[in-house]
Amino acid sequence: MLHEMSIGGMLFSPFVVLVPFAFVMAAITRGVLHYTGLRTYIWKKAWFDVATFVCWLAAIVYLFAN
């Protein structure tokens, strides 16, 4: 189970660490799709980027929840 972290007496959510990690993974995925040319086949690029970020975040939370 995810627990809050105490840094300098302040409590922080675990999402403070997990969200930037998911953002980096989504950015890498976006770069790979752009480099391979597969990004041209995506109809709504902004929605795809948001969905990719959410999928990465869900996967990371699932992996680190244990």
Residue pairs with C-beta under 8 A, 6 or more apart in sequence:
1 65
2 14
2 61
2 64
2 65
3 14
4 11
4 12
4 13
4 14
5 11
5 12
5 14
5 16
5 17
6 12
14 64
18 57
18 60
18 61
18 64
19 57
21 60
22 53
22 56
22 57
22 60
23 53
25 56
25 60
26 49
26 52
26 53
26 56
29 52
29 56
30 39
30 49
30 52
33 39
33 42
39 45
42 48
